[in-house]
């Protein structure tokens, strides 16, 4: 199943399938250009998170394949390629 994955300053989120990713990207760009602002983000499991987006924020929005078992558990976020310390 293809889904949008958002990474902000090292934190990863699977976005809600109903979320308009292009609109979210525009909101984050506007926040960064205005000097910074909190952006509300709908994530899996009917959860939401509010992230502070500034010009210094490291943001990646990707459209990637997500394992079906991860989707069914409704996990709001997880680490990618993490194998411990």
N, C-alpha and C positions, 0 to 999 in steps of 0.2 A: 504494500500500500504506500503510495507516494504522499508525503506530508511536508509541510514547511517546518524547518528547524531554525530557531533563532538562538544565536549565541551573543550575549552581551557581557563584556568584561570577564569572559571565562565561564559564565553560567549558561547552561543549555536548557532550552525549553522546546517542547513540541507544541506547535500552535494548534488552536482549535480548528477543525476542518472547515468551519463556517466563517473563519476570520478572513477578511480581505487583506492579504499580505502586502499588496501594492499600496493600499491606503495606510497600513501600519508603517511601511517604509517611509512614506511621505510625512507622516506624523513625527517619526524619529528624526528625519532630516530637518524639519521645521524646528523641533526642540533644540537640536544641536546648533542650528544657525542663530537662534534667538538667545543663546547664552546658556541654555540648559533648562530642562523641565522634566517633570514626571510624566511618563507615558504608561497608560493602562494597557495590559496585554492579556488577552484571553488565551488560556492554555488548556490542554486536555483535561478531562475529568470535570468540566464545568467550573474550573478554578480560574483565578485571575491573579496577576502580579503587577505591581507598580514599580517601574524601574526609572531611575534618574538617568536621562540621556543628555550628555554634554558633547562639546566638540572633541573632547579627549576620550570619549567612549569608543571601545573596540566592538564593533557590531558586524555580525555576519548573518545573512538571511539566505538559507539554502532550501532547495526543493529536492528532497532525498527519499529513498526507499526506507520504510520503517517496518520492522518485523511485526506481523499480525498479532503475536502474543503480547507484545509491548502495548499495542493499541488497546487491546481488550482489558488490560489491567487498569487503564485510565491513569497511568502515572503522569503527573504534571511536568516532571522534568527528570532527567537522568544524566549521568556522565557518559561520554562517548570515548571509547578506546581507553578506558581507565583500568589499570591493573594494580592499583594500590600504590603505596609509597615506597 
